[in-house]
Amino acid sequence: MTLQTERPLQTALGYESTRPVAEATRLLRGPFLGRMEFKNVIFASDIHSSLSVTKEILDRFYGKADAIVFLGDYVDRGMQGVEVLELLCSKMLEGERGGRTKIIMLRGNHESEEMNKKYGFTREAGEKLGYGSYGVYGRFFSRLPFAAVVNNWFCVHGGLSMGIAKLDDISLLPWPNVLSIYDRGVANQTAMQLVWNDPTEDPVYFGENPKRGTGVFTFGKTALADFLSRNGLIGVIRGHESPGGIKTQMDGRLITVSTTWYVTGESVSVLEFDNGRMYEVELCKGGDMYEVELQLRKNPP
Ligand SMILES: [Mn+2]
């Protein structure tokens, strides 16, 4: 008799499940996606291996939206990271075959082998597909872009980095890029901050971030204002936080999106831009869905 102390992993998948990820890797071209404009665009972040959330986002928005931007943290903490990546990459490829993909995937701090070893994805992929399979995911993660500018909003997983003054600086980061807490090199540290840093209400420019650890920083309102004006941007859209829902800070110029189930009891939302207006759209929780228009400054000076 085998004692099971944890939920067993599904083992019916074949190595075929890695194919869309391997093929989507070829579509990734560099660390910065550049500027783009969409009439209707959805932002989601921190899926953390939830296949039901991923499916709901695609079911509800894929047809209608011009693009769905995922702000990183696809795997770890849950049991279906393999399926989430297979689905998102399949959709990305489907769009590419049709002329233009609607799926934009940015990199989170969990798209790293060090995090996956600690938080579950290495084991999940190994048990489902064999331990040789991780290389396919590692290659994909190392090539995911760090940032994009959508409708003049800077989109990134963590936030501003002390090493990035101009958008062009992101294009100069090493690529492919294996993020590592053990690599103390400046380029790696600059990239790490993009996926790890957090905003703060404290009166600092960049400050210590003891909650996250050494090499990770907070950025304040003045650092944000300087970065936005230097680059002609409206604001920042980021993820990297566990309480569900949409949070706005810094006079509406910083929006945190959290689309994760792994903290129970919190709402789970995506952010929708539709014809110049912004909405928080709550995903299905016990069958209820509703939309709340955000009170955001429409024309920042
Ligand atoms: Mn994160």
Boltz pocket constraint, residues with backbone or C-beta under 6 A from the ligand:
constraints:
  - pocket:
      binder: B
      contacts: [[A, 73], [A, 108], [A, 109], [A, 110], [A, 157], [A, 195], [A, 239], [A, 240], [A, 241]]
      max_distance: 6.0
